[in-house]
Amino acid sequence: MSPRVTRHGYTTIAVIGILVLMGTALLLLTDSSRDLLAQTRRAEAIAAARNVQASALAWAALNAPRLAESSADRPAVLDITAFAGPGATLRVSPAGPGAVRAAVSIPVLGHPLKVEAVHSLNPGTRFTPAPGLQE
């Protein structure tokens, strides 16, 4: 008669193997969802910055006489923390005769997202963004 072969621990090794595979899958899912969340926060911050910037330029058009009297060294700083989150700043300052500069800074994941634009206050002129988004 042949001796009987027993396989002690087969079930334990199979369960450990399955747990390793599940752990790896969860790690990959967690990492990709974290990246997606970061991209979503950045997209929300860009949209908020552009909306705040458009509001700032509209505010500047309404307050053009008062802005013309102020100096470029002292920009008007508007409170946007309720709209864009803590640490967000908006500065509106004259950018030459008949023009205004709006600079928005919103912290996103520890880095400031900056959007800047120059706009002519003369009727019939178009909005001119400064070069792109800076980080």
Secondary structure per residue as TSV (DSSP state, phi and psi in degrees):
chain	resnum	aa	ss	phi	psi
A	1	M	-	360.0	145.9
A	2	S	-	-87.5	147.4
A	3	P	-	-69.6	146.7
A	4	R	-	-80.0	129.4
A	5	V	-	-94.3	126.1
A	6	T	-	-112.4	143.6
A	7	R	-	-113.8	86.5
A	8	H	T	-77.5	135.7
A	9	G	T	88.2	0.1
A	10	Y	H	-61.1	-44.4
A	11	T	H	-64.1	-40.9
A	12	T	H	-63.0	-44.9
A	13	I	H	-65.3	-38.7
A	14	A	H	-63.9	-42.4
A	15	V	H	-65.8	-42.2
A	16	I	H	-62.9	-41.3
A	17	G	H	-61.1	-42.6
A	18	I	H	-65.5	-40.5
A	19	L	H	-64.7	-38.0
A	20	V	H	-63.9	-44.6
A	21	L	H	-62.3	-42.7
A	22	M	H	-65.7	-40.6
A	23	G	H	-62.7	-41.2
A	24	T	H	-64.9	-42.7
A	25	A	H	-62.9	-42.7
A	26	L	H	-65.6	-38.1
A	27	L	H	-62.2	-44.7
A	28	L	H	-65.3	-40.7
A	29	L	H	-65.5	-41.4
A	30	T	H	-64.0	-43.3
A	31	D	H	-63.5	-44.4
A	32	S	H	-68.9	-35.6
A	33	S	H	-69.9	-32.5
A	34	R	H	-66.1	-42.1
A	35	D	H	-64.0	-40.4
A	36	L	H	-64.4	-40.1
A	37	L	H	-63.9	-40.9
A	38	A	H	-63.5	-42.4
A	39	Q	H	-64.8	-37.9
A	40	T	H	-65.4	-44.5
A	41	R	H	-62.2	-39.8
A	42	R	H	-65.6	-42.9
A	43	A	H	-63.4	-40.1
A	44	E	H	-64.0	-40.2
A	45	A	H	-66.9	-38.9
A	46	I	H	-64.1	-43.4
A	47	A	H	-63.7	-43.3
A	48	A	H	-63.6	-41.6
A	49	A	H	-63.5	-42.0
A	50	R	H	-68.2	-38.2
A	51	N	H	-65.3	-44.1
A	52	V	H	-64.3	-39.4
A	53	Q	H	-63.1	-43.7
A	54	A	H	-63.0	-39.8
A	55	S	H	-65.0	-38.5
A	56	A	H	-64.6	-40.3
A	57	L	H	-68.8	-35.0
A	58	A	H	-66.8	-41.2
A	59	W	H	-61.7	-40.9
A	60	A	H	-65.1	-38.6
A	61	A	H	-63.7	-38.3
A	62	L	H	-72.4	-30.4
A	63	N	T	-108.1	28.4
A	64	A	H	-57.7	-43.5
A	65	P	H	-62.6	-41.1
A	66	R	H	-69.4	-37.0
A	67	L	H	-67.0	-35.3
A	68	A	H	-64.7	-31.1
A	69	E	H	-76.4	-27.9
A	70	S	S	-78.7	161.2
A	71	S	-	-93.3	159.5
A	72	A	T	-70.2	-17.6
A	73	D	T	-73.2	-22.5
A	74	R	S	-121.0	85.9
A	75	P	-	-72.1	157.0
A	76	A	E	-78.0	124.6
A	77	V	E	-106.1	118.7
A	78	L	E	-104.2	143.1
A	79	D	-	-81.2	115.7
A	80	I	-	-122.7	14.8
A	81	T	H	-63.7	-31.4
A	82	A	H	-69.2	-29.5
A	83	F	H	-92.3	-43.2
A	84	A	H	-109.5	1.6
A	85	G	-	100.0	167.4
A	86	P	T	-65.7	141.4
A	87	G	T	88.0	-4.3
A	88	A	-	-79.2	138.4
A	89	T	E	-131.4	151.7
A	90	L	E	-137.3	124.1
A	91	R	E	-121.2	129.6
A	92	V	E	-118.6	125.0
A	93	S	E	-143.6	156.2
A	94	P	E	-63.6	143.0
A	95	A	-	-125.1	36.4
A	96	G	S	117.4	-179.9
A	97	P	T	-67.2	120.7
A	98	G	T	73.1	18.8
A	99	A	E	-134.1	154.9
A	100	V	E	-135.3	146.7
A	101	R	E	-112.7	131.8
A	102	A	E	-117.4	120.9
A	103	A	E	-120.0	123.1
A	104	V	E	-113.7	137.1
A	105	S	E	-132.7	122.7
A	106	I	E	-128.1	124.6
A	107	P	E	-73.0	130.3
A	108	V	E	-129.6	115.2
A	109	L	T	51.8	41.1
A	110	G	T	87.5	-4.0
A	111	H	E	-122.2	138.7
A	112	P	E	-75.5	133.1
A	113	L	E	-98.9	120.8
A	114	K	E	-116.9	133.6
A	115	V	E	-130.2	131.9
A	116	E	E	-135.7	144.8
A	117	A	E	-149.0	150.7
A	118	V	E	-115.2	136.2
A	119	H	E	-135.8	135.0
A	120	S	E	-81.2	137.2
A	121	L	-	-90.1	0.8
A	122	N	S	-76.7	138.6
A	123	P	T	-62.3	143.8
A	124	G	T	87.5	-1.1
A	125	T	-	-95.7	158.0
A	126	R	-	-102.2	158.7
A	127	F	E	-64.9	131.0
A	128	T	E	-120.6	105.5
A	129	P	E	-72.6	145.2
A	130	A	-	-71.2	167.2
A	131	P	S	-57.5	110.4
A	132	G	S	40.0	-169.1
A	133	L	-	-87.7	134.8
A	134	Q	B	-113.6	150.7
A	135	E	-	-126.1	360.0
